[in-house]
């Protein structure tokens, strides 16, 4: 299985980029992992929130194959403990998926079309995080899931 994280908008803070790179490298020790950035829309201030979500949604869906499992990182999604998330990941690997895709949407969330295509939603927390901060948090949790599955000492209960 391959895991891909798609995120709308570039990361412009050096410290966040360093964390993303560090945890991406760590995850790739266990499984093929890729972060793909969808560029910010140009002139987004001149369009409605709905139109922005629709345009971002079109760009997201162009990256998804019919065989891909699509999980949205969404504030209304299911919350997992780290151990439960590792179990979720194990089940996805056992299902024989070729590619599992997680998506961090733009500032206004996802279009109805993206929600309709999604196979599920996950929430990292009831708290609100910036779209840039969610990236290293999520990648670190993917890394943690694999250390749990391998019974490595990174995670302590």
Secondary structure, DSSP 8 states (H G I E B T S, - for coil): -EEEEEEES----HHHHHHHHHHHHHHHTTSEEEEEEE---TTGGGS-HHHHHHHHHHHHHHT--TT-EEEEEEEEEEE--HHHHHHHHHHHHHTT-SEEEEEE-BTTB--HHHHHH-SEEEES-SS---HHHHHHHHHHHHHHHHHHHTT-TTS--
